[in-house]
């Protein structure tokens, strides 16, 4: 079945198809249409689950954590202030290795009361222990939610997963979306029925939410870190399985476009990749070897994959939609700089900050970014960080 759906409604269909047992949600802009659609589905009997209308985001995360510990499949969604409000519960959920799935519709953070789109909020999740997946299109939102459940509930992973997508730009954008048949989704998720996971069962001894210290705490942290690393390979396998069932693929941890023989590479995440592809096609017509790498899995960070992609490149331009305060750069740039020592002949890398608080990332801005990256490749002195907003 094919429909024209907004990003938020595409997410709702992804949740519906995953058959959650418990959905606990609280509305917040620009995520609100997602929970409204889920509420409609539940009221009409389409979504068969326990639908919990909580008093706040901290309660929604706590509710799904408890339900997941009991063995249920769960979902919640939030944005910006709501994500900040549930922050302690986010860490609690991940620390207990609870395979929850949520959506964060990205938006500026409470600082300066930003209501515009941006990726500042989801960057606060980097060290909470959640796997982070970023989507570019409405179709990819739906598909990523299905893949998120397959990844989170895998017995060799058992970590919570957040699917992020750009607020306003993608949450409210309407596109053609293919909605898979329920029986096909059930088949895709069927391996999880035999997946072993700890469950809190009355009368049985099992520790959840214990106050561990010393070596026992370190052991739990170490095992969680190993699961994080396993999630990289698992995600690639999950996407391979997804392609067999549904015929769609997004490149695994990193989606590349005309990057294999490129000398100049632009790296970004989220919906602005579509605009970047238009500019890259234009540059190819002019004879320039430029390409794009779109990071889909931000946590765990695809360091090994980026090393492969960076090999042979002369210069890298990173397009950020958030600010790593204290480093005068964006978060993607900061993370990607850690890859350069892995290379025998590392390329020059520069950063571009754009698209804050609903400001458009335009073709003209991306043209400017590529021009500066080409100059860096030629050995010319260019700023390490350029704010394209004023270009």
C-alpha positions as CSV (number, residue, x, y, z in Angstrom):
1,X,0.0,0.0,0.0
2,X,1.3,3.4,-0.9
3,X,0.3,6.7,0.8
4,X,1.4,10.3,0.9
5,X,2.5,10.7,4.5
6,X,4.4,13.3,6.7
7,X,7.4,12.1,8.5
8,X,5.5,11.9,11.7
9,X,2.7,9.8,10.2
10,X,5.2,7.6,8.6
11,X,6.7,7.0,12.0
12,X,3.3,6.2,13.4
13,X,2.8,3.5,10.7
14,X,6.2,2.1,11.5
15,X,5.1,1.7,15.2
16,X,1.8,0.2,14.2
17,X,3.4,-2.4,12.0
18,X,5.9,-3.4,14.8
19,X,2.9,-4.4,17.1
20,X,4.1,-2.8,20.4
21,X,2.6,-4.0,23.7
22,X,2.9,-0.6,25.5
23,X,3.0,2.9,24.1
24,X,3.6,5.8,26.6
25,X,3.7,9.3,25.1
26,X,3.5,13.0,25.8
27,X,3.1,15.6,23.0
28,X,5.7,18.2,22.2
29,X,6.4,20.2,19.1
30,X,7.3,19.1,16.4
31,X,6.6,15.5,17.5
32,X,3.0,16.1,18.5
33,X,1.4,14.9,15.2
34,X,3.1,11.5,15.7
35,X,1.5,10.8,19.1
36,X,-1.8,12.3,17.9
37,X,-1.8,9.7,15.0
38,X,-0.9,6.9,17.4
39,X,-3.8,8.0,19.7
40,X,-6.2,8.0,16.7
41,X,-5.1,4.5,15.7
42,X,-5.5,3.3,19.3
43,X,-9.0,5.0,19.7
44,X,-10.2,3.4,16.4
45,X,-8.9,-0.1,17.5
46,X,-6.2,-0.2,14.8
47,X,-3.3,-0.1,17.3
48,X,-3.8,-2.9,19.8
49,X,-1.7,-2.0,22.8
50,X,-1.7,-0.4,26.3
51,X,-1.7,3.3,25.4
52,X,-0.5,5.3,28.4
53,X,-1.1,9.1,28.4
54,X,1.5,10.2,30.9
55,X,1.9,13.6,32.7
56,X,5.4,14.2,31.3
57,X,8.3,12.8,29.3
58,X,10.2,11.4,32.3
59,X,7.1,9.3,33.1
60,X,6.9,8.1,29.5
61,X,10.4,6.8,29.6
62,X,10.0,5.3,33.0
63,X,6.7,3.6,31.9
64,X,8.2,1.9,28.8
65,X,11.3,0.9,30.7
66,X,9.2,-1.0,33.3
67,X,7.0,-2.5,30.6
68,X,10.1,-3.6,28.6
69,X,11.7,-5.2,31.7
70,X,8.5,-7.2,32.0
71,X,9.1,-8.5,28.5
72,X,6.9,-6.2,26.4
73,X,7.7,-4.4,23.2
74,X,7.5,-0.7,23.8
75,X,7.6,2.7,22.2
76,X,7.8,6.4,23.0
77,X,8.6,9.7,21.3
78,X,9.8,13.1,22.2
79,X,11.7,16.2,21.2
80,X,13.9,19.0,22.7
81,X,12.6,19.9,26.1
82,X,11.0,16.6,26.5
83,X,14.2,14.8,25.8
84,X,16.0,16.9,28.4
85,X,13.2,16.1,30.9
86,X,13.6,12.4,30.4
87,X,17.4,12.5,30.5
88,X,18.0,10.6,33.7
89,X,15.5,8.0,32.7
90,X,17.3,7.6,29.3
91,X,20.5,6.6,31.1
92,X,18.6,4.3,33.5
93,X,17.0,2.5,30.6
94,X,20.2,2.0,28.7
95,X,22.2,1.0,31.8
96,X,19.7,-1.8,32.4
97,X,20.2,-3.0,28.8
98,X,16.5,-2.5,28.1
99,X,15.7,-3.0,24.4
100,X,13.3,0.0,24.1
101,X,12.6,1.9,20.9
102,X,11.8,5.6,20.7
103,X,11.7,8.5,18.2
104,X,13.3,11.9,18.7
105,X,12.1,14.5,16.3
106,X,15.1,16.8,16.5
107,X,14.7,20.4,17.6
108,X,16.8,23.1,19.3
109,X,17.3,22.7,23.0
110,X,15.8,24.8,25.9
111,X,18.7,27.2,25.6
112,X,17.2,30.5,24.4
113,X,13.8,28.7,24.1
114,X,14.5,27.5,20.6
115,X,11.4,26.1,18.8
116,X,13.2,25.7,15.4
117,X,14.6,22.6,14.0
118,X,18.2,21.5,14.6
119,X,20.1,18.5,15.9
120,X,21.3,20.0,19.2
121,X,18.8,18.0,21.3
122,X,19.8,14.5,20.1
123,X,23.5,15.2,20.5
124,X,22.8,15.2,24.3
125,X,22.1,11.5,23.9
126,X,25.6,10.6,22.8
127,X,26.8,9.2,26.1
128,X,23.5,7.9,27.5
129,X,24.0,4.4,26.1
130,X,21.4,4.5,23.3
131,X,22.0,3.4,19.8
132,X,21.2,6.3,17.5
133,X,19.9,6.0,13.9
134,X,19.3,9.1,11.7
135,X,16.8,9.1,8.8
136,X,16.8,11.2,5.6
137,X,13.3,10.6,4.1
138,X,9.8,9.8,5.3
139,X,10.2,6.3,3.9
140,X,13.4,5.8,5.8
141,X,11.7,6.8,9.0
142,X,9.2,4.0,8.8
143,X,11.8,1.5,7.7
144,X,14.3,2.6,10.4
145,X,11.7,2.0,13.1
146,X,11.2,-1.6,12.0
147,X,15.0,-2.1,11.8
148,X,15.3,-0.5,15.3
149,X,13.1,-3.2,16.9
150,X,15.0,-6.0,15.1
151,X,18.3,-4.5,16.4
152,X,17.3,-3.6,19.9
153,X,15.7,-6.9,20.8
154,X,18.5,-9.1,19.3
155,X,19.8,-11.2,22.2
156,X,23.4,-10.2,21.3
157,X,22.6,-6.5,21.5
158,X,19.7,-5.8,24.0
159,X,20.2,-2.0,23.9
160,X,17.7,0.8,23.4
161,X,17.5,2.5,20.0
162,X,16.4,6.0,19.1
163,X,15.4,6.9,15.6
164,X,16.0,10.6,14.9
165,X,14.7,12.8,12.1
166,X,14.8,16.5,11.4
167,X,12.0,18.5,13.1
168,X,9.7,20.5,10.8
169,X,11.9,19.8,7.7
170,X,11.1,16.0,7.8
171,X,8.5,15.6,10.5
172,X,6.0,17.8,8.6
173,X,7.2,17.0,5.0
174,X,4.8,14.9,3.0
175,X,6.2,12.3,0.7
176,X,5.3,9.0,-1.1
177,X,5.7,6.2,1.4
178,X,5.3,2.5,0.8
179,X,3.6,0.8,3.8
180,X,4.6,-2.9,4.0
181,X,2.0,-5.6,4.5
182,X,1.6,-6.6,8.1
183,X,2.4,-10.3,7.4
184,X,5.7,-9.3,5.8
185,X,6.7,-7.2,8.8
186,X,5.7,-10.0,11.1
187,X,8.0,-12.3,9.2
188,X,10.8,-9.8,9.3
189,X,10.5,-9.5,13.0
190,X,9.8,-13.2,13.7
191,X,13.4,-14.1,14.7
192,X,12.8,-11.9,17.8
193,X,10.2,-14.4,19.1
194,X,13.0,-16.8,20.0
195,X,15.4,-14.1,21.2
196,X,16.5,-14.6,24.8
197,X,16.4,-11.6,27.1
198,X,16.1,-11.1,30.8
199,X,12.6,-10.6,32.1
200,X,11.4,-9.6,35.5
201,X,9.2,-12.5,36.6
202,X,7.4,-12.7,40.0
203,X,8.9,-15.5,42.1
204,X,12.1,-15.7,40.2
205,X,15.5,-14.2,41.2
206,X,16.6,-11.5,38.8
207,X,18.3,-8.2,39.5
208,X,17.1,-5.1,37.6
209,X,18.0,-1.5,38.6
210,X,20.4,-2.6,41.3
211,X,22.9,-0.2,42.8
212,X,26.1,-1.8,41.7
213,X,29.6,-0.5,42.6
214,X,33.2,-1.3,42.0
215,X,34.1,-4.3,39.8
216,X,30.5,-5.4,39.3
217,X,29.6,-2.0,38.0
218,X,32.7,-2.1,35.7
219,X,31.7,-5.5,34.5
220,X,28.2,-4.3,33.5
221,X,29.7,-1.3,31.7
222,X,32.2,-3.4,29.9
223,X,29.6,-5.9,28.7
224,X,27.4,-3.0,27.5
225,X,30.4,-1.6,25.6
226,X,30.9,-4.9,23.8
227,X,27.2,-5.0,22.9
228,X,27.6,-1.6,21.4
229,X,30.4,-2.9,19.2
230,X,28.4,-5.9,18.2
231,X,25.5,-3.6,17.2
232,X,27.6,-2.3,14.3
233,X,27.8,-5.6,12.5
234,X,24.3,-6.5,13.6
235,X,22.9,-3.4,12.0
236,X,24.5,-4.2,8.7
237,X,23.0,-7.7,8.8
238,X,19.6,-6.4,9.8
239,X,19.6,-4.0,6.8
240,X,20.6,-6.8,4.5
241,X,17.7,-8.8,5.8
242,X,15.4,-5.8,5.4
243,X,16.4,-5.5,1.7
244,X,15.5,-9.1,1.1
245,X,12.0,-8.6,2.5
246,X,11.2,-5.1,1.3
247,X,13.6,-4.3,-1.5
248,X,15.0,-1.1,0.1
249,X,18.4,-0.4,1.5
250,X,20.1,2.7,2.9
251,X,23.8,1.7,2.9
252,X,24.1,0.3,6.4
253,X,25.8,2.5,9.0
254,X,26.9,5.1,6.4
255,X,25.0,5.8,3.1
256,X,27.3,7.0,0.4
257,X,26.6,8.9,-2.9
258,X,29.2,9.1,-5.7
259,X,31.9,8.7,-3.1
260,X,33.9,5.8,-4.3
261,X,36.1,7.7,-6.7
262,X,35.6,11.1,-5.2
263,X,38.6,13.3,-4.3
264,X,36.4,15.7,-2.2
265,X,33.9,14.4,0.2
266,X,31.0,16.1,2.0
267,X,29.8,14.4,5.2
268,X,26.5,15.1,6.9
269,X,23.4,13.5,8.5
270,X,19.7,13.9,8.1
271,X,17.4,15.4,5.5
272,X,19.8,18.0,4.1
273,X,21.6,15.1,2.3
274,X,19.0,15.4,-0.4
275,X,20.0,19.0,-1.2
276,X,23.6,18.0,-1.1
277,X,23.1,15.3,-3.7
278,X,21.6,17.9,-6.1
279,X,24.8,20.1,-5.8
280,X,27.1,17.0,-6.1
281,X,25.4,16.0,-9.3
282,X,25.9,19.5,-10.7
283,X,29.6,19.5,-9.7
284,X,30.0,16.1,-11.5
285,X,28.6,17.7,-14.7
286,X,31.3,20.3,-14.3
287,X,34.0,17.6,-14.0
288,X,34.7,17.7,-10.3
289,X,35.1,14.5,-8.4
290,X,33.0,15.1,-5.3
291,X,30.9,12.7,-3.2
292,X,28.7,12.5,-0.1
293,X,28.7,10.3,3.0
294,X,25.6,10.4,5.1
295,X,26.0,9.0,8.6
296,X,23.0,6.9,9.5
297,X,24.3,5.3,12.7
298,X,25.7,8.0,15.0
299,X,26.0,5.7,18.0
300,X,27.9,3.5,18.0
301,X,30.0,5.6,15.8
302,X,31.0,3.9,12.5
303,X,34.7,4.6,12.9
304,X,35.8,1.6,10.8
305,X,33.5,2.3,8.0
306,X,34.5,6.0,7.9
307,X,38.1,5.0,7.7
308,X,37.3,3.0,4.5
309,X,35.4,5.9,3.0
310,X,38.1,8.5,3.8
311,X,40.8,6.5,2.2
312,X,42.3,8.3,-0.9
313,X,40.3,11.5,-0.3
314,X,42.1,14.9,-0.5
315,X,39.7,16.9,1.7
316,X,36.6,16.4,3.8
317,X,33.9,19.0,4.4
318,X,31.6,18.2,7.3
319,X,28.1,19.8,7.4
320,X,26.8,20.1,10.9
321,X,23.4,21.2,12.2
322,X,24.4,21.4,15.8
323,X,27.2,23.1,17.8
324,X,29.7,21.3,20.0
325,X,30.0,24.1,22.6
326,X,33.5,24.6,23.8
327,X,35.1,23.2,20.6
328,X,33.9,25.9,18.1
329,X,32.7,23.2,15.7
330,X,29.9,20.8,15.1
331,X,29.4,17.4,16.7
332,X,29.9,15.4,13.5
333,X,33.2,17.2,12.9
334,X,34.4,16.5,16.4
335,X,33.6,12.8,16.1
336,X,35.1,12.5,12.6
337,X,38.4,14.1,13.6
338,X,39.0,10.9,15.7
339,X,39.1,8.9,12.5
340,X,42.0,10.8,10.9
341,X,44.8,9.2,13.0
342,X,43.7,5.8,11.6
343,X,44.8,6.9,8.1
344,X,48.3,6.8,6.7
345,X,47.7,10.0,4.6
346,X,44.8,11.8,6.3
347,X,42.9,14.3,4.3
348,X,42.4,17.9,5.3
349,X,39.1,18.3,7.2
350,X,37.0,21.4,7.7
351,X,33.6,22.1,9.3
352,X,30.5,24.0,8.3
353,X,27.7,24.9,10.7
354,X,24.3,25.6,9.1
355,X,20.6,25.0,9.5
356,X,20.2,26.1,13.1
357,X,16.7,26.9,14.4
358,X,14.9,26.2,11.2
359,X,17.3,28.1,9.0
360,X,17.5,26.6,5.5
361,X,20.5,24.6,4.3
362,X,20.5,25.9,0.7
363,X,22.1,24.8,-2.5
364,X,24.1,28.0,-2.4
365,X,25.4,27.2,1.1
366,X,26.5,23.8,0.0
367,X,28.2,25.2,-3.0
368,X,30.1,27.5,-0.7
369,X,31.1,24.6,1.5
370,X,32.4,22.6,-1.5
371,X,34.3,25.6,-2.8
372,X,36.1,26.0,0.5
373,X,36.8,22.2,0.8
374,X,38.3,22.3,-2.7
375,X,40.5,25.2,-1.7
376,X,41.6,23.2,1.4
377,X,42.4,20.2,-0.8
378,X,44.6,22.5,-2.9
379,X,46.6,23.6,0.2
380,X,45.0,27.0,0.6
381,X,44.4,28.4,4.1
382,X,40.7,28.2,5.0
383,X,39.0,28.5,8.4
384,X,38.6,25.2,10.2
385,X,35.0,26.1,11.1
386,X,32.7,28.3,8.9
387,X,29.2,29.3,9.9
388,X,27.4,29.1,6.6
389,X,24.4,30.9,8.0
390,X,26.0,34.3,7.2
391,X,27.5,33.3,3.8
